[in-house]
């Protein structure tokens, strides 16, 4: 998307379809002509005005409320006019066409928020959180997106960037002004500042991972031999009969996906064909898809028959699972055990009964823990993959900075790269002018 121009843009701001209220939003540098054409005059700023919306002949298209926000006190930073009328598609299209006839053009997707970002009404992370708030499918996700929109995530990034600038000023002073003996500055203070930034960055990264999990969710693949209860477990976890259950081996022949939520975290449970040797062509196609799906999982649930324990075939399946993907061993059919269950590693396996529901709550808790969710985490903000990547890059540069402390030039370069990575999150990466920062904030050469 190119930078905002002097164009006036307009779009229907409410969802498609019928509704009680529909909104047409207009943004531009001069809305007087357009407002006079539709309303007869430019409304008083920040006041709700009940009026008629007029066509080119002066006839009424609709009646509703006009809200005018004068620049820069608006969402986009430009003049903004909102026409709130009835939510019928025909009425809204007529009103939008009237705006176009008066000189506006149809807005591109996301252009109102893009103009808000370009006019410094919000940074890039906040702009992204607008879409995240709209797309949130749980209370926790909506709250996290709102924290990002209100600037909590951006504030954490700005604090680290400011701290890095302060630290870089010390290091640059040692490099650029040796004749002033500024290298006598407290080395302990330098090391302490570095550790403080690293700790703050680690906390921000951990919190961002929680927000990313709320946004993206996790894919959990159920695998195992035929007839161990994979489909039954999927039905229990989802609370719906989404998969056919039969005692006939090979009933599930394709991948079945079902979305669930645990504590607001979206989990995508994937049931797969039983893993075994088969002469059935269609079943083998399903088994092939199972192996392909396993490599895309965030977590693998290997289902075993509790009454049989880990069999030779189970061990073959275990050895074939992708080593890099975490897994949980779930011993199903606990209700068939005549005595006590054999002890298992609590963090890696559990006993359940898909038939009676026994052990399912413990399994749900283990699922959340295995995908990285911490329910006690407070202040979670929404984060995207690019945010995590930038935070991890900054973390790597700070770790390298600690290694090269004895080489000031290398140390300074790692700090610069860490700052650049963080600045990419908020969209504030600009050509470095650290010398100006030194003269404006740090007194040198007196």
Buried (B, 14 or more C-beta within 10 A) or exposed (E): EEEBEEEBBBBBBBEEEEBEEBBBBBBBEEBEEBBEBBBEEBBEEEEEBEBBBBBEEEEEBBEBBBBBBBBEEBBBBBBBBBBBBBBBEEBBEBBBBBBEEBBBBEBEEBBBBBBBBBBEBBBBBBBBBBBBBEEBBBEBBBBBBBBBBEBBBBEBBBEBBEBBBBBBBBBBBBEBBEEEEBBEBEEEEBEEBBEEBBEBBEEBBBBBBBBBBBBBBBBBBBBBBBBBBBBBBBBBBBEEEBBEBEEEBBBBBEBBEBEBBBEBBBBBBBBBBBBBEBEEEEBBEBBEBBBEBBEEBBBBBBBBBBEBEBEEBBEEBBEEBEEEBEBBBBBBBBBEBEEEEEEBEEEEBBBBBBBEEBBBEEBBBBBBEBBBBBEEEEBBBBBBEEBBEBBBBBBBBBEBBEEBBEEBEBBBBBBBBBBBBBBBBBBBBEEEEBEEBBEEEBEEEE
